[in-house]
């Protein structure tokens, strides 16, 4: 797949230069042109959830973001293998090297077997992702299902001198790694910060005397007899460290290096920094070419967290059962809220912001549904004739209704580091011009209109992932709706003609209350949803 591609415009028969996708690479701190390592194939690994609780708002943003990236890459013609893991073992409390496994701890509290808990919350996660419109990944490996691969990688790190065994545990030797490779280039952190980043303190290393250095991190942990989640290994019964899991699964399904490694910015350190070190030490190459990170979700300006009492599960959003919420929110309006912000910017959640976004989404999606279902009247269509009903044909060469103009702007937005807010804004701009088509002010050809409708469907559904049959404006109902509205507006016009202003206002106000806006003009009344 070349970094340049061309699309034939069905309206004008001309070619459109799609341009080059640029992604912000956390490693280089710059936007870089995307060039697949093994085109047309693209390998993308995204860190999945640790399934010890219900999916929450923080899960929604990364997986919506990388769903759109995967969709867009496929739109460009790439064959994408999207790997998103399930962490079901080895992620200890506080992201540390000591302490209890998050899943085992939660399973004990809920009186479930650990893998019973994993299944419960994996299914809940899948359900939430489906409701948000996310396509499933190509492969969804579980950490517990890849213990042999992790052991094999650890053995290779020991053989190369980058890891050591100590009392049944194995640790990554950061000093040995730094003698050959730079450390901290991804996150910009220094080694001293790794101690705090792993939940440790130099002054309090209780239970960590088996480490040579405090900054060394666990690859394999010796399991105490009471530890339920344990596997046999060359070093005795134990379980893998959190970081080694993603390294092993990423390499297994995508080789090394692969194209894109994604995840939330909260994973940048120590998780992704450790992943990079492990894979580099084992395979003499970095795990990937592009590191892509979405920014955090905050709530009313604060970092989301259970301890702050502002933690919102996705089910709470869907049903409105949370003290911070005034209503339930449709999953697609949450997707819209997420994509209205560029993925690298902080997304501040509040009930007011989500409520405003939900209203905006309703206007946006229903307006686009109306556009797609609309058939321009005879006076608004022409077939290259010099005039229509005595009107001059509008020059739409610079209008967004021109298919080439619309596509050029859409590609420019997506190629600029997946700038979905601009693409959404193009939808609003399109709806504004749609009103001039409905009013007869703008004249379009049948081919132009059909091409525009087809293109809008591609961008809204295939790339942004919205359901155009959603929210009460199904295309199959549109002819009946159009006929009903024509009858109502004709009755209102009769009331106006007979100077029955009270009846005319009554009809208009009733329509407004039903979510249908009526606009009076010189050429008659027009209507729109929202």
C-alpha positions in Angstrom: 0.0 0.0 0.0 1.6 3.3 -1.1 1.4 6.2 1.3 -0.5 7.9 -1.6 -3.7 6.6 -2.9 -6.3 7.9 -5.3 -10.1 7.7 -5.5 -12.2 8.1 -8.5 -14.9 10.7 -8.0 -18.2 9.3 -9.2 -19.6 12.8 -9.7 -17.0 14.4 -11.8 -14.9 11.6 -13.1 -11.8 13.2 -11.7 -9.2 11.8 -9.3 -8.9 12.8 -5.7 -5.5 12.7 -4.0 -6.1 11.1 -0.6 -2.8 12.1 0.8 -0.8 10.6 3.7 -2.0 9.6 7.1 0.1 11.2 9.8 0.1 9.8 13.4 1.6 11.3 16.5 4.4 9.0 17.5 5.0 9.2 21.3 8.5 7.9 20.8 9.6 10.8 18.5 7.2 13.4 19.9 6.2 14.4 16.4 3.5 13.6 13.8 5.0 11.2 11.4 3.7 9.9 8.0 2.4 6.4 8.4 4.2 3.8 6.3 3.4 0.2 6.9 6.4 -2.1 7.5 4.9 -4.9 5.4 2.3 -3.2 3.3 -0.5 -3.8 2.6 -0.6 -5.6 6.0 -0.7 -3.6 9.2 -0.2 -5.0 12.7 -1.7 -3.1 15.6 -1.6 -4.1 19.2 -3.7 -2.3 21.8 -3.5 -3.0 25.5 -6.8 -4.4 26.6 -8.5 -4.2 30.0 -7.7 -6.0 33.3 -11.0 -7.6 33.8 -11.5 -7.4 37.5 -14.5 -5.0 37.5 -17.2 -3.5 35.3 -16.1 -1.6 32.2 -16.0 2.1 32.9 -15.7 5.5 31.1 -11.9 5.2 31.0 -12.3 2.1 28.9 -14.5 3.8 26.4 -12.0 6.3 25.1 -9.0 4.2 24.0 -11.2 1.5 22.4 -13.3 4.0 20.5 -10.2 5.8 19.4 -8.4 2.7 18.1 -11.6 1.3 16.6 -11.7 4.4 14.4 -8.0 4.1 13.5 -8.5 0.5 12.5 -11.6 1.4 10.4 -9.7 4.2 8.7 -6.7 2.0 7.9 -9.0 -0.6 6.3 -10.8 2.2 4.4 -7.4 3.2 3.0 -6.9 -0.4 1.7 -4.7 -1.9 4.4 -5.3 -5.4 5.7 -5.3 -4.8 9.5 -4.6 -7.4 12.1 -5.8 -5.7 15.3 -4.8 -7.5 18.5 -6.3 -6.4 21.8 -5.5 -8.6 24.8 -7.4 -9.5 28.0 -5.3 -9.2 31.1 -6.6 -12.0 33.4 -3.5 -12.6 35.6 -0.4 -10.9 36.9 -1.7 -7.3 37.2 -1.0 -6.6 40.9 -2.6 -3.8 43.0 -1.1 -0.4 42.5 0.6 -1.7 39.3 3.4 -2.9 41.6 5.7 -6.0 41.8 4.4 -7.0 45.2 1.0 -7.4 46.6 -2.2 -9.2 45.6 -3.4 -9.9 42.1 -6.3 -7.5 41.3 -8.4 -10.3 39.9 -7.7 -12.7 42.8 -8.5 -9.9 45.3 -11.8 -9.0 43.7 -12.7 -12.7 43.3 -12.3 -13.2 47.0 -14.5 -10.2 47.8 -17.2 -11.4 45.4 -16.8 -15.1 46.5 -16.1 -16.3 42.9 -13.4 -18.3 41.4 -10.9 -16.0 39.7 -11.6 -17.3 36.2 -15.3 -17.0 36.9 -14.8 -13.4 37.7 -12.8 -13.0 34.5 -15.5 -14.5 32.4 -18.2 -12.3 34.1 -16.4 -9.0 33.4 -15.0 -10.0 30.0 -18.6 -10.6 28.8 -19.6 -7.2 30.3 -16.7 -5.6 28.5 -17.7 -7.1 25.2 -21.3 -6.0 25.6 -20.2 -2.4 26.4 -17.9 -2.4 23.4 -20.7 -3.6 21.1 -23.1 -0.9 22.4 -20.4 1.7 21.7 -20.2 0.6 18.1 -16.7 -0.9 18.3 -15.8 -3.7 16.0 -14.2 -6.7 17.7 -10.4 -7.0 17.3 -9.0 -9.6 14.9 -7.5 -11.5 17.8 -8.2 -11.2 21.5 -5.6 -13.3 23.4 -5.8 -13.8 27.2 -2.6 -13.6 29.3 -3.5 -16.8 31.1 -3.6 -18.7 27.7 -0.1 -17.7 26.8 2.0 -18.7 29.8 4.3 -20.9 27.6 5.2 -18.0 25.3 5.9 -15.8 28.3 8.1 -18.4 29.9 10.0 -18.9 26.7 10.6 -15.1 26.4 11.8 -14.9 30.0 14.2 -17.8 29.4 15.6 -16.0 26.4 16.1 -12.8 28.5 18.0 -14.9 31.1 20.2 -16.5 28.4 21.1 -13.1 27.0 22.0 -11.7 30.4 19.0 -9.3 30.8 17.2 -11.2 33.5 18.0 -13.2 36.7 16.3 -15.6 38.9 16.0 -15.0 42.6 14.2 -17.3 45.1 11.7 -18.5 42.5 11.1 -15.1 40.9 12.7 -13.6 37.8 13.5 -9.9 37.4 14.5 -7.8 34.5 18.1 -6.5 35.0 17.8 -2.8 34.1 21.4 -2.1 34.7 22.5 -4.8 32.2 19.9 -3.4 29.7 21.2 0.2 30.1 24.7 -1.0 29.3 23.6 -1.8 25.8 20.3 0.1 25.2 18.9 3.5 26.3 16.1 3.4 28.8 13.4 6.0 29.3 13.3 7.2 25.7 9.6 6.4 25.3 8.2 8.0 28.5 11.0 10.5 29.2 11.4 9.1 32.7 14.7 8.4 34.4 15.6 5.2 36.2 15.0 6.6 39.7 11.4 7.2 38.8 10.9 3.6 37.9 10.9 2.7 41.7 7.9 4.9 42.4 6.3 4.1 39.1 6.3 0.4 40.0 4.7 1.2 43.4 8.0 0.7 45.3 10.0 3.0 47.6 13.8 2.9 48.1 13.3 3.5 51.8 10.7 0.7 52.2 11.7 -2.4 50.2 10.0 -4.9 52.5 9.7 -8.3 50.7 11.8 -7.1 47.8 15.3 -8.0 49.0 15.3 -10.7 46.2 15.8 -7.9 43.7 19.4 -6.8 42.9 18.2 -3.2 42.3 15.0 -1.6 43.3 14.3 -0.5 39.7 14.4 -4.0 38.4 10.9 -5.2 37.5 9.2 -8.6 37.7 9.0 -11.0 34.8 7.9 -13.9 36.8 6.7 -14.0 40.5 7.1 -16.9 42.9 3.6 -17.9 44.1 2.9 -18.4 47.7 1.0 -21.6 48.6 -2.3 -19.6 49.1 -2.0 -17.9 45.7 -4.7 -19.5 43.5 -3.5 -18.3 40.1 -0.3 -20.2 39.6 1.5 -22.2 36.9 4.6 -24.4 36.8 7.7 -22.9 35.4 11.5 -23.7 35.4 11.7 -21.5 38.5 8.9 -23.1 40.4 5.2 -22.4 40.7 4.3 -18.8 40.0 2.6 -16.3 37.7 3.8 -13.8 35.0 4.6 -10.2 35.6 2.2 -7.7 34.0 4.6 -6.2 31.4 5.9 -9.5 30.0 2.3 -10.6 29.0 1.9 -7.9 26.3 5.4 -8.3 25.0 4.9 -12.1 24.5 1.4 -11.8 23.0 2.3 -8.9 20.7 5.3 -10.7 19.2 3.4 -14.0 18.9 0.7 -12.6 16.7 2.4 -9.6 15.0 6.1 -10.5 15.1 8.6 -7.7 16.0 8.6 -5.0 15.0 5.0 -4.5 14.2 3.4 -1.2 13.0 1.3 0.4 15.9 1.2 -0.1 19.6 -1.7 1.7 21.2 -3.1 2.4 24.6 -4.0 5.1 27.1 -1.4 7.6 28.3 -1.6 6.1 31.8 0.1 3.0 30.4 3.1 4.9 29.1 5.1 4.4 32.3 6.0 1.9 33.5 4.0 -0.6 31.4 4.9 0.5 27.9 8.4 1.5 28.8 9.0 -1.9 30.3 7.4 -3.6 27.2 9.8 -1.7 25.0 12.8 -2.8 27.1 11.8 -6.4 27.2 11.2 -6.8 23.5 14.3 -4.8 22.5 16.5 -7.0 24.8 14.9 -10.2 23.6 14.6 -9.6 19.9 17.2 -6.8 19.3 14.5 -4.5 18.0 11.8 -2.3 19.4 8.3 -3.9 19.5 6.8 -1.4 17.1 7.4 1.6 14.8 4.6 3.9 16.1 3.6 4.3 19.7 0.1 5.9 19.8 -1.5 7.1 23.1 -4.8 8.6 23.8 -5.1 11.2 26.6 -7.0 10.8 29.8 -10.7 11.2 30.7 -11.2 13.6 33.6 -14.5 14.2 35.5 -15.3 17.8 36.4 -11.6 18.6 36.0 -10.4 15.8 38.3 -8.7 12.5 37.4 -11.3 9.7 37.4 -10.8 7.4 40.4 -12.8 5.2 42.7 -11.2 6.9 45.8 -12.5 10.2 44.6 -16.0 9.0 44.3 -16.2 10.1 40.6 -15.8 6.7 39.0 -18.5 6.0 36.4 -19.2 2.6 35.0 -20.5 2.4 31.4 -23.7 0.7 32.6 -24.3 3.7 34.9 -24.0 6.0 31.8 -26.3 3.8 29.8 -29.0 3.6 32.5 -28.5 7.0 34.3 -28.0 5.3 37.7 -25.3 7.5 39.2 -25.4 10.6 41.4 -23.3 12.6 38.9 -25.9 12.0 36.1 -29.2 13.7 35.4 -30.3 11.2 32.8 -29.4 8.0 30.9 -27.2 8.4 27.8 -27.4 6.5 24.6 -24.1 4.6 23.8 -23.8 6.3 20.5 -24.0 9.8 22.1 -21.1 8.7 24.3 -19.2 7.7 21.2 -20.0 11.1 19.7 -18.8 12.8 22.9 -15.5 11.0 22.7 -14.9 11.7 19.0 -15.8 15.4 19.4 -12.4 15.8 21.0 -9.1 14.9 19.3 -7.8 11.7 20.9 -4.6 13.3 22.3 -6.4 16.1 24.1 -7.8 15.7 27.7 -11.5 14.8 27.6 -13.3 16.4 30.6 -16.5 14.7 31.4 -19.4 16.3 33.2 -23.1 15.7 33.1 -23.6 19.1 31.4 -21.0 18.5 28.8 -22.4 15.0 28.0 -26.0 16.4 27.9 -25.0 19.1 25.4 -23.1 16.5 23.3 -26.1 14.2 23.3 -28.4 16.9 22.0 -25.8 17.8 19.4 -25.5 14.2 18.4 -29.2 13.9 17.9 -29.3 16.9 15.6 -26.3 15.7 13.7 -27.3 12.1 13.2 -31.0 12.8 12.4 -30.0 15.6 10.0 -27.6 13.2 8.2 -30.3 10.5 8.1 -32.7 13.0 6.6 -30.1 14.0 4.0 -29.5 10.4 3.0 -33.2 9.7 2.7 -34.0 12.9 0.9 -34.8 13.1 -2.8 -34.4 16.6 -4.2 -37.4 18.0 -5.9 -37.5 18.4 -9.7 -36.7 22.2 -9.4 -33.6 21.4 -7.4 -32.2 18.9 -10.0 -30.7 19.5 -13.4 -28.9 17.5 -15.9 -26.3 20.0 -17.2 -29.1 22.2 -18.6 -28.4 26.0 -18.6 -31.3 26.8 -16.3 -34.0 25.2 -14.2 -37.5 26.8 -14.1 -36.0 30.1 -15.1 -33.3 30.0 -12.3 -29.6 30.1 -12.9 -27.7 27.0 -11.9 -25.7 27.6 -8.8 -21.9 27.2 -9.1 -21.1 24.6 -6.4 -17.5 24.0 -7.4 -16.3 25.3 -4.0 -19.2 24.0 -2.0 -19.0 21.1 0.4 -21.9 19.6 -1.5 -19.3 19.0 -4.3 -18.2 15.5 -3.7 -14.5 16.3 -4.4 -14.5 19.2 -1.9 -16.2 17.1 0.8 -13.8 14.2 0.4 -10.7 16.4 0.3 -11.7 18.1 3.6 -12.6 14.7 5.1 -9.3 13.1 4.2 -7.4 16.1 5.3 -9.0 15.9 8.8 -8.4 12.1 9.2 -4.9 12.3 7.8 -4.0 14.9 10.4 -3.6 12.5 13.3 -7.2 11.2 13.2 -8.8 14.6 13.7 -12.3 13.4 14.2 -13.7 16.7 15.5 -13.1 18.3 12.1 -14.8 15.4 10.4 -17.8 15.8 12.7 -17.9 19.5 12.0 -18.0 18.8 8.3 -21.2 16.9 8.9 -22.7 20.1 10.5 -21.4 22.2 7.6 -23.0 19.7 5.2 -26.4 20.0 7.0 -26.3 23.8 6.7 -25.9 23.5 2.9 -28.5 20.8 2.8 -31.1 23.4 3.8 -30.3 25.4 0.7 -31.0 22.3 -1.4 -34.3 21.7 0.4 -35.3 25.4 -0.2 -34.4 25.2 -3.8 -31.6 27.8 -3.5 -28.9 25.3 -4.5 -29.3 23.2 -7.6 -27.6 19.8 -7.8 -27.5 17.0 -10.4 -28.8 13.5 -9.6 -25.3 12.1 -10.0 -23.8 14.7 -7.6 -26.5 14.0 -5.0 -26.2 10.2 -5.2 -22.4 10.4 -5.0 -22.6 12.7 -1.9 -25.1 10.4 -0.2 -22.9 7.4 -0.8 -19.8 9.2 0.5 -21.5 10.4 3.7 -22.6 6.9 4.5 -18.9 5.7 4.2 -17.6 8.4 6.5 -20.4 8.3 9.1 -20.8 4.5 9.3 -17.7 2.8 8.0 -15.1 5.1 9.5 -16.7 7.0 12.5 -18.8 4.0 13.3 -22.2 5.5 13.8 -25.5 3.7 13.0 -27.5 5.7 10.5 -30.6 3.8 11.3 -30.4 5.0 14.9 -32.7 7.4 16.8 -36.0 7.4 15.0 -35.2 8.6 11.5 -34.8 5.2 9.8 -34.5 5.6 6.0 -37.4 3.1 5.6 -39.7 5.4 7.4 -38.6 8.6 5.6 -41.0 8.5 2.6 -44.0 8.2 5.1 -42.5 11.0 7.2 -42.0 13.2 4.2 -45.6 12.6 3.1 -47.0 13.3 6.6 -45.0 16.5 6.9 -46.1 17.7 3.5 -49.7 17.3 4.6 -49.1 19.1 7.9 -47.3 22.0 6.2 -50.0 22.2 3.6 -52.7 22.5 6.3 -50.6 25.1 8.1 -50.3 27.1 4.8 -54.0 27.0 4.4 -54.4 28.4 7.9 -52.0 31.2 7.0 -53.7 31.9 3.7 -57.0 32.3 5.6 -55.2 34.5 8.2 -55.9 32.0 10.9 -52.6 32.9 12.7 -53.6 31.1 15.9 -54.0 27.8 14.0 -50.8 28.3 12.1 -48.8 29.0 15.3 -50.4 26.0 17.0 -49.2 23.7 14.3 -45.7 25.1 14.3 -45.4 25.0 18.1 -46.7 21.5 18.3 -44.1 20.4 15.7 -41.3 22.2 17.7 -42.3 20.4 20.9 -42.0 17.1 18.9 -38.5 17.9 17.9 -39.3 19.2 14.3 -38.2 22.6 13.5 -40.2 24.7 11.0 -38.6 27.5 9.0 -40.7 29.9 7.0 -39.2 31.5 3.8 -40.1 33.2 0.6 -40.5 29.9 -1.2 -42.6 28.3 1.5 -42.0 26.4 4.8 -39.2 23.9 5.3 -38.7 21.5 8.2 -35.9 19.6 9.8 -35.5 17.2 12.7 -33.9 18.6 15.9 
